[in-house]
Amino acid sequence: MAKRSRVVAPMQPIKRKSSRPLFIAAGLILLAWLVFIIASIQREVGNRPDSPESLAVAVEANIRAGDAGAMQSLLWSNTAGEEYAAQLLDEMKTIPQGDIQAKAVSGDIVLRIRTNPPLCIAWRAVKEGDKWLLDVVPPTSGPACS
């Protein structure tokens, strides 16, 4: 019997799959996350009113829309709890939108609600940087609800 010789194929280098697509995907996910965070911060800070009058307009619009998140962003964080806006809007959900009116009066924001009897809520307008916010501690002087 003749010995069979085994033919051994030459060793070929093991081809590794490129990790480049993985790095690209991870980079794109990171970039999308950063864009989302920056846009969220800009939206929160950029929507803050720049005068008491524009603050009153924003208050009225957010109450009419029932937008607790937008309303909460108008509150001065030193005085407002996390659920203040949601609780306020929950109390106001049965009031017709046409019966709600907000105005800037002598440095206060006054929300008048035409009900029987009429209701009034007043907040002090507080300047923080170049934006105006609501101080939820009611004003103790001035013509706010008079």
matplotlib code that plots the C-alpha trace (Angstrom):
import matplotlib.pyplot as plt

x = [0.0, 1.2, 1.2, -1.0, 0.4, -1.8, -2.0, -2.2, -3.5, -1.4, -2.7, -4.6, -4.9, -8.1, -10.1, -11.7, -14.8, -14.2, -15.4, -15.6, -19.4, -19.9, -17.8, -19.8, -23.1, -22.0, -20.8, -24.1, -26.1, -24.0, -24.4, -28.2, -28.3, -26.3, -28.5, -31.6, -30.2, -29.1, -32.5, -34.3, -32.3, -32.7, -36.5, -36.8, -34.6, -35.6, -39.3, -39.1, -40.7, -38.6, -41.1, -43.9, -46.4, -45.1, -45.1, -48.8, -49.4, -47.5, -49.4, -52.8, -51.8, -50.4, -53.5, -55.8, -53.8, -53.7, -49.9, -48.5, -44.9, -44.9, -46.6, -44.1, -41.2, -42.6, -42.3, -39.4, -37.8, -37.1, -40.8, -42.5, -42.8, -42.5, -46.2, -47.5, -48.5, -50.1, -52.2, -53.2, -54.3, -56.2, -58.2, -58.9, -59.8, -63.6, -63.3, -64.2, -61.1, -62.9, -63.3, -59.5, -57.5, -54.0, -52.4, -49.3, -50.4, -47.8, -45.1, -47.6, -49.2, -53.0, -55.1, -58.8, -61.4, -64.9, -66.9, -69.7, -68.2, -65.2, -61.8, -58.4, -54.9, -51.9, -48.2, -45.2, -43.1, -39.5, -36.6, -34.0, -31.2, -32.9, -36.1, -39.2, -40.8, -43.7, -43.0, -45.8, -45.8, -48.7, -48.0, -48.9, -49.3, -50.3, -53.5, -53.1, -56.6, -58.4]
y = [0.0, 3.3, 6.0, 8.8, 12.1, 14.6, 17.9, 20.7, 23.9, 26.9, 28.8, 31.8, 34.7, 34.9, 37.8, 39.9, 41.7, 45.5, 47.3, 50.5, 50.3, 49.7, 52.9, 54.9, 53.7, 54.5, 57.9, 58.6, 57.6, 59.8, 62.7, 62.3, 62.2, 65.4, 67.2, 66.1, 67.4, 70.7, 71.2, 70.4, 72.9, 75.5, 74.9, 75.3, 78.4, 79.9, 79.9, 82.0, 85.4, 88.5, 90.9, 90.8, 91.3, 88.3, 86.3, 87.1, 86.0, 82.8, 82.0, 82.5, 80.4, 77.5, 77.5, 77.5, 74.7, 72.7, 72.3, 71.6, 71.2, 74.6, 76.2, 74.7, 76.1, 79.6, 79.1, 80.5, 77.3, 78.9, 79.0, 76.4, 72.7, 70.1, 69.5, 73.1, 73.6, 70.2, 70.8, 74.3, 73.1, 70.2, 72.6, 74.8, 72.1, 72.7, 76.5, 77.5, 78.9, 82.1, 82.9, 83.0, 86.2, 87.0, 90.5, 92.2, 94.7, 96.7, 94.0, 91.2, 88.7, 88.6, 85.8, 86.7, 84.0, 85.0, 82.7, 83.4, 84.7, 85.9, 84.4, 86.0, 84.6, 86.8, 86.0, 88.3, 88.5, 87.9, 88.7, 86.0, 87.0, 88.3, 86.3, 86.7, 84.0, 83.6, 83.7, 81.5, 83.4, 85.7, 89.4, 91.0, 94.6, 96.4, 96.4, 92.8, 91.5, 94.6]
z = [0.0, -1.0, 1.5, 0.7, 1.3, 2.7, 0.9, 3.4, 2.1, 2.9, 5.9, 5.0, 7.3, 9.2, 7.9, 10.6, 10.0, 9.9, 13.0, 11.1, 10.6, 14.3, 15.1, 12.5, 14.0, 17.5, 16.4, 14.7, 17.8, 20.0, 17.6, 17.4, 21.2, 21.5, 19.0, 20.9, 24.2, 22.8, 21.0, 24.3, 26.2, 23.5, 23.3, 27.1, 27.4, 24.0, 24.7, 27.8, 27.4, 27.2, 28.8, 31.3, 28.5, 26.5, 29.7, 30.1, 26.5, 27.1, 30.3, 28.6, 25.6, 27.8, 30.0, 27.0, 25.4, 28.7, 28.2, 31.7, 30.5, 28.7, 31.7, 34.1, 32.0, 32.7, 36.5, 38.5, 39.9, 43.3, 44.2, 42.1, 42.8, 40.0, 39.7, 40.2, 36.5, 36.2, 39.3, 38.2, 34.8, 36.3, 38.4, 35.3, 32.8, 33.1, 32.5, 28.9, 27.1, 26.2, 29.9, 30.5, 30.1, 31.3, 31.4, 32.8, 35.5, 37.4, 37.4, 38.1, 35.8, 36.4, 35.2, 35.2, 34.9, 34.0, 36.1, 38.6, 40.9, 38.9, 39.8, 39.8, 40.2, 40.4, 40.1, 40.4, 37.2, 38.0, 35.7, 35.5, 33.1, 30.0, 30.5, 32.6, 34.8, 37.2, 40.9, 42.4, 45.7, 45.3, 45.3, 48.7, 47.4, 44.3, 42.2, 40.9, 41.5, 42.6]

ax = plt.figure().add_subplot(projection="3d")
ax.plot(x, y, z, "-o")
ax.set_aspect("equal")
plt.show()
